[in-house]
Amino acid sequence: MADYVVKSKVKELASSKGFRMGSDALDTLSDHVAQIIEKAGKRADENGRKTIKSCDC
């Protein structure tokens, strides 16, 4: 699967909260982003739009 998150930024955020990120967690996070976009795209399409808006997420 493609990477849909900026790993360095995610790791930086986790680090600022006192955590570390495993590569498997980053892969899962990227998968979640892909699922959210897929779902939001379907909702936008159902509403006759080609633009995903915040209300679709």
Backbone bond lengths (Angstrom), bond angles and torsions (degrees), N, CA, C in turn:
res aa  C-N    CA-C-N  psi(-1)  N-CA   C-N-CA  omega(-1)  CA-C   N-CA-C  phi
1 M - - - 1.449 - - 1.522 108.98 -
2 A 1.305 115.58 149.69 1.455 121.16 -179.88 1.523 110.62 -73.16
3 D 1.309 115.16 161.27 1.467 120.74 177.25 1.529 108.65 -91.09
4 Y 1.319 116.48 123.07 1.458 121.54 -179.83 1.522 113.07 -113.13
5 V 1.308 116.95 6.96 1.458 121.22 176.78 1.524 108.44 -126.28
6 V 1.314 115.74 151.38 1.463 121.06 175.46 1.527 106.13 -85.21
7 K 1.324 114.73 102.80 1.464 120.53 -172.10 1.527 112.82 -56.75
8 S 1.316 116.97 -40.86 1.462 119.23 -178.17 1.519 111.27 -64.11
9 K 1.338 116.94 -36.35 1.464 120.25 179.54 1.527 111.29 -71.85
10 V 1.331 116.90 -38.81 1.461 120.56 177.84 1.529 109.71 -64.91
11 K 1.323 116.01 -44.83 1.468 119.68 178.71 1.525 111.14 -63.02
12 E 1.328 116.22 -38.08 1.463 121.11 179.00 1.529 110.47 -63.41
13 L 1.326 117.02 -43.82 1.467 120.67 178.59 1.527 110.97 -64.12
14 A 1.327 116.42 -45.80 1.466 120.00 178.70 1.520 110.39 -60.11
15 S 1.319 116.52 -42.95 1.460 121.57 -179.98 1.528 111.21 -62.01
16 S 1.342 116.57 -38.72 1.465 119.82 179.96 1.526 111.55 -66.39
17 K 1.330 116.57 -18.90 1.463 121.90 177.88 1.525 111.73 -98.86
18 G 1.351 115.71 2.56 1.458 120.40 177.34 1.520 114.50 89.51
19 F 1.337 117.06 17.64 1.462 121.01 -178.58 1.517 111.37 -118.88
20 R 1.323 115.28 164.73 1.457 122.66 170.84 1.521 107.65 -115.75
21 M 1.325 116.77 157.14 1.464 121.44 -179.49 1.525 109.48 -115.47
22 G 1.321 115.80 125.72 1.452 120.75 173.35 1.520 109.79 -80.48
23 S 1.317 117.04 153.86 1.468 120.22 -178.43 1.523 111.25 -62.52
24 D 1.334 117.54 -32.01 1.463 119.40 178.58 1.524 110.86 -67.02
25 A 1.327 117.58 -33.82 1.466 120.95 177.42 1.529 110.30 -68.02
26 L 1.321 116.72 -38.57 1.463 120.46 178.18 1.525 110.70 -65.52
27 D 1.320 117.09 -39.88 1.467 120.93 178.01 1.525 110.40 -63.88
28 T 1.316 116.99 -42.58 1.460 121.34 179.47 1.522 110.86 -65.82
29 L 1.324 116.99 -40.85 1.456 121.13 177.27 1.530 110.48 -60.46
30 S 1.315 116.81 -42.87 1.459 121.53 177.73 1.531 111.06 -62.56
31 D 1.327 116.85 -39.93 1.469 121.20 176.67 1.528 110.80 -62.07
32 H 1.326 116.43 -40.22 1.463 120.53 178.89 1.526 110.88 -63.89
33 V 1.311 116.90 -40.80 1.467 120.84 177.91 1.526 109.81 -60.92
34 A 1.324 117.48 -44.07 1.463 121.34 178.70 1.524 110.92 -61.07
35 Q 1.320 117.58 -40.69 1.469 121.55 179.30 1.526 111.25 -65.96
36 I 1.310 116.85 -40.31 1.464 121.12 179.24 1.527 109.84 -63.63
37 I 1.326 117.10 -43.12 1.462 120.68 -179.74 1.524 110.75 -66.13
38 E 1.325 116.90 -40.28 1.471 121.28 178.08 1.527 110.18 -60.55
39 K 1.314 116.72 -48.58 1.462 121.93 -179.18 1.536 110.48 -64.11
40 A 1.309 116.96 -44.55 1.464 121.25 -179.88 1.525 111.01 -64.74
41 G 1.318 116.96 -37.92 1.466 120.54 177.86 1.518 111.93 -63.85
42 K 1.307 116.46 -40.60 1.471 120.33 177.56 1.521 110.49 -63.18
43 R 1.317 116.81 -42.55 1.466 120.40 -179.65 1.527 110.68 -65.56
44 A 1.321 117.04 -42.37 1.464 120.34 177.99 1.529 109.95 -61.71
45 D 1.327 116.96 -43.30 1.460 121.61 179.22 1.528 110.99 -61.97
46 E 1.315 117.21 -42.70 1.468 121.54 178.38 1.527 111.87 -61.74
47 N 1.326 116.01 -26.38 1.459 121.28 179.39 1.526 112.22 -96.78
48 G 1.344 116.08 13.32 1.468 120.92 175.31 1.512 114.61 72.83
49 R 1.328 116.82 24.80 1.467 120.42 -179.99 1.519 110.98 -117.93
50 K 1.307 114.79 154.37 1.460 121.57 172.86 1.522 110.89 -106.51
51 T 1.311 115.80 1.44 1.457 121.85 -179.53 1.519 109.29 -110.51
52 I 1.317 116.09 127.02 1.461 121.38 174.69 1.524 107.75 -81.65
53 K 1.329 114.70 128.70 1.463 120.67 179.19 1.520 108.83 -114.94
54 S 1.323 115.73 168.93 1.462 120.12 -178.33 1.523 111.82 -59.44
55 C 1.332 117.34 -31.60 1.462 119.97 -179.78 1.535 111.91 -68.51
56 D 1.328 118.48 -15.23 1.462 122.59 178.82 1.518 111.62 -83.73
57 C 1.306 116.42 -21.45 1.458 120.70 -177.24 1.475 109.07 -86.00
